[in-house]
Amino acid sequence: MSSKKFSRNKQEKIDMIYKTFFNLILKQGYHKTSTNHVAKSAKISIGTIYKYFPKGKEDIIRKYFEESMETMLDRDDLINLNNDNIRDFLNHFILELFKNHEENKGYNLAFRSAIQSDNTLHNGHKEKIFNFFKDRAQKLRKTNKNFKEIPEERLIEVFIFIYNLINAILYHHLSIMELFDTDDKLIEYLSDLVVFSLKYLIKS
């Protein structure tokens, strides 16, 4: 079997585990969903689940979040960030977040439900967000002269605030009530809001 085919089969299995796991959470809640339920519903062995997610369902939650975040904010994109291209950078980031919310609406609803129902997951999720943006802030301050003067702690706080703000608005728009006539208007508004928020929060 070629490495490319092996990689594809591996990803297909992981995607099936995600799909089954989050569908079960939507139906019966996080605490009533076990890896045995996932294996049975997905028609795979329990060993396959633990092969990719050694810590069970907590690992499924953690790795799903990490994969989602990695696709939306590449560390290398931050190196050349400046006042001239920040709008394009933010548009790309917001668009990727929007696509994630839209394409994985059920997954994200289940993910939200899971972390809200379990304190360990909730605290772990907050820690993951902090560490993710700490990594980006350190990279940005190290490689980008425009951000070297901003204290690391402040930059992390700003990133987390903006990330949570965007997610809250996207969630409301896609899951509760549309805020704009078109998605393009929403993304344009969010870009303006983030640019303003960056300038305001970094100066304050």
C-alpha positions in Angstrom: 0.0 0.0 0.0 1.4 3.4 -1.0 2.0 6.0 1.7 -0.4 8.3 0.0 -3.2 5.8 0.1 -2.4 4.9 3.7 -2.5 8.6 4.6 -5.9 8.9 2.9 -7.3 5.9 4.6 -6.1 7.2 8.0 -7.7 10.6 7.4 -10.9 8.9 6.3 -11.1 6.9 9.5 -10.3 10.0 11.6 -13.0 12.0 9.8 -15.5 9.1 10.4 -14.7 9.1 14.1 -15.2 12.9 14.3 -18.5 12.7 12.4 -19.9 9.8 14.5 -18.7 11.2 17.8 -20.2 14.7 17.3 -23.4 13.3 15.9 -23.8 11.2 19.0 -23.1 14.2 21.3 -25.9 16.1 19.5 -28.3 13.2 20.0 -27.5 12.1 23.6 -25.0 14.5 25.1 -21.2 14.3 25.8 -21.4 12.4 29.1 -23.7 9.7 27.6 -21.4 9.2 24.6 -18.6 6.7 25.0 -15.9 5.4 22.7 -17.7 2.1 22.6 -20.8 3.9 21.2 -18.6 5.6 18.6 -17.0 2.3 17.5 -20.4 0.6 17.2 -22.0 3.5 15.3 -19.0 3.9 13.0 -18.7 0.2 12.5 -15.0 0.2 13.4 -13.0 -1.5 16.2 -12.5 0.2 19.5 -8.8 -0.3 18.9 -8.9 1.9 15.9 -10.3 4.8 17.9 -7.6 4.5 20.6 -4.9 4.1 17.8 -5.7 7.7 16.7 -7.0 9.0 20.0 -5.1 7.3 22.9 -6.9 9.3 25.6 -10.4 8.5 24.2 -13.1 11.1 23.7 -11.1 13.9 25.4 -8.5 13.3 22.7 -11.1 13.5 20.0 -12.2 16.9 21.3 -8.7 18.2 21.7 -7.4 17.1 18.3 -10.4 18.3 16.5 -9.9 21.8 17.9 -6.2 21.7 17.2 -6.7 20.7 13.6 -9.3 23.4 13.1 -7.1 26.1 14.5 -4.0 25.1 12.5 -5.9 25.5 9.2 -7.1 29.0 10.1 -4.0 30.7 11.4 -0.6 29.6 10.0 2.4 30.8 12.0 4.2 31.6 8.8 1.5 34.0 7.7 2.4 36.3 10.6 6.0 37.0 9.6 5.2 39.6 6.9 2.1 41.1 8.7 2.1 44.9 8.5 -0.2 47.9 8.3 -0.5 47.5 4.5 -1.5 43.8 4.4 -3.3 43.4 7.7 -6.7 43.8 6.1 -6.1 41.0 3.6 -4.7 38.8 6.4 -7.8 39.4 8.6 -10.1 38.8 5.7 -8.4 35.4 5.1 -8.6 34.5 8.8 -12.2 35.5 9.2 -13.2 33.7 6.0 -11.5 30.5 7.2 -13.4 30.8 10.5 -16.6 31.4 8.7 -16.1 28.4 6.4 -15.3 26.2 9.5 -18.5 27.4 11.2 -20.6 26.9 8.1 -19.2 23.5 6.9 -19.0 22.0 10.4 -22.1 23.5 12.0 -23.2 20.3 13.6 -19.7 19.5 14.8 -19.2 22.9 16.3 -22.6 22.8 18.1 -21.6 19.4 19.6 -18.2 20.7 20.4 -19.7 23.7 22.2 -22.1 21.5 24.1 -19.3 19.1 25.2 -17.0 21.8 26.6 -19.9 23.5 28.3 -21.0 20.3 30.1 -17.6 19.3 31.5 -15.4 21.5 33.6 -12.3 19.6 32.8 -12.9 20.0 29.0 -13.8 23.6 29.5 -10.6 24.5 31.4 -8.6 22.4 29.0 -10.1 24.3 26.0 -9.3 27.6 27.6 -5.7 26.5 28.1 -5.4 25.3 24.5 -6.6 28.7 23.2 -4.2 30.5 25.5 -1.2 28.3 24.4 -2.2 28.6 20.7 -2.2 32.3 20.8 0.9 32.5 23.0 2.7 30.5 20.3 1.5 33.0 17.7 2.3 36.0 19.8 5.9 34.8 20.4 6.3 34.1 16.7 4.9 37.5 15.8 7.1 39.5 18.3 10.2 37.6 17.2 9.8 37.9 13.4 7.7 41.0 12.9 9.1 44.5 13.8 5.6 46.0 13.9 4.8 44.0 17.1 8.1 43.8 19.0 7.2 46.7 21.2 3.9 45.1 22.3 4.2 43.1 25.6 3.6 39.4 25.0 0.9 39.1 27.6 -1.0 42.0 26.1 -0.8 40.6 22.6 -2.1 37.2 23.8 -5.0 39.0 25.5 -5.9 40.9 22.4 -5.7 37.8 20.2 -8.0 35.8 22.5 -10.5 38.6 22.8 -10.7 39.1 19.0 -10.9 35.3 18.4 -13.8 35.0 20.9 -15.6 38.0 19.5 -15.5 36.8 16.0 -16.6 33.3 17.0 -19.5 34.7 19.0 -20.8 36.8 16.1 -20.4 34.0 13.6 -22.2 31.5 15.8 -25.1 33.9 16.3 -25.3 34.7 12.6 -25.2 31.1 11.4 -27.0 29.3 14.2 -29.5 31.8 15.8 -30.3 34.7 13.6 -28.8 36.2 10.5 -27.2 39.6 11.2 -26.5 40.6 7.6 -28.2 40.1 4.3 -25.1 38.5 2.8 -22.1 36.6 4.1 -19.8 39.1 2.3 -21.3 41.9 4.3 -20.7 40.0 7.5 -17.1 39.3 6.7 -16.5 42.9 5.7 -18.0 44.1 8.9 -16.0 41.7 11.0 -12.8 42.8 9.2 -13.5 46.4 10.1 -14.4 45.5 13.6 -11.2 43.5 14.1 -9.0 46.3 12.7 -10.6 48.8 15.0 -10.3 46.4 18.0 -6.7 45.7 17.3 -5.8 49.4 17.3 -7.9 50.1 20.3 -6.9 47.2 22.5 -3.2 47.4 21.8 -3.1 51.2 22.6 -5.2 50.9 25.7 
